[in-house]
Amino acid sequence: MAQYSSTLDGVFAALADPTRRAVVRRLGQGPASVGDLAGEAPMTLPSFMKHVRMLEAHGLIRTVKSGRVRTCVLNRERFALVEDWLAEQRRVWAGRTDRLAQFVTSQEEDQP
């Protein structure tokens, strides 16, 4: 887990912004041009491009330029990092709550 924590930190930082999450959500439906994506965001194109570069820098999206059009594609494999981390946290907390539930029920059974 620790070996990819800086990578995971970057992915979470990229996903921390609502504009970037909206881009990820939109790209979940399929590839889209930067122009189309920017048209849905309430900001200038240069500001929007900072979000695209952040997502690309952390491997969440890939962009391909064809002529004057840059198309963004979701990199679904990168989300496995987040999914693995969340699954590990879920497993840890499920174990803790199971032990707590077992402790509470054993205390109730011991009372007269």
N, C-alpha and C positions, 0 to 999 in steps of 0.2 A: 504494500500500500504506500509506504513512504517513498518508494522509488519514483512514483509518478505524481507525487503530491503537488509539485510546482505546475505540472501539466494540468492537473485537476483544478488547481487554484485559478489558472488562466481560463479554463472552460467555465467555471462558475462565475468568474468576473465578467466574462463575455455575456453570460446569460443573465447577469444582474440587471441589465438595462431593459426597460419595457420596449423600446424601439427594436433592439436586437432580438428580443423574444418574439416580437410581432413578425420580424423577418423570418425567423426560424419556423414559426407557425405557418406562415404563408408558403415557405419553401417545402413544407411537409406535404403540400398539395401538388408539388411539381416544380420544375425549374422556372425561373422568371428573370427577366432582364432587370438590370439595376434601375433603368428608367421607370419600369412598371412598379418596382418596389418603392422607389423614391416618391412616386406619385401618391402612394398611400400614406406617406409620412409627412407630418406638418413641419417641414424644415427645408432648408436649401439643399441642393444636390451636394455641394462640398461637405456640408455637415453630415449628410446621410452617408457619404462615402467613408467617413471616419468609422461609422458603425459597420459598414461592409468590411473594411480592412481589419477591424478588431475581430469580427467573426472568422474571417479568413486566416488571420494570424494564429488563432487558437484552433484551427482545423475544423471548425464547425460547418463551414461552407467552402466550396471551391468556386472559382470564377473562371470562365472561359471567354476570351474576346474573339469575336468574329466580325471583322470589319469595324464598324463603329459601335457595335452592340456588345456589351459585357453581360453575360448570362451567369446567374448564380444557381448553384446546385447544392442541396443539403448533403453533408457528409455524414451519413447515418452511422457509420462505424465509430465515429468519434463519440457518439452518445453512449456507447457501451461503457466508457469510463464512468460516466455519471450513473448509469444503471448499475454497474458493478459496485460502486461506492454506496449507493442507496440500498442495494440488496444486503451488503455487509452491515450497514447501520441497522437495517430492519431486523436482521438475524440477531445482532447484539441486543437490541432493545426487546425483542420478543423473548429472548432468554431471560433477561432481567425481569420482565413483567411476569413471566411464568414462575420464576423463583419467588417473586413477591406474592403472587397469588397462592402458591404452595405454602409459604410462610403464614399468610393470613388464615388460610383454611385450617392449617395445623394448629394455630393458636385458638381458633374457635372450637375445634374438636377437643382440645385439652381443658377447656373451661367446664366446670361442673354445671 
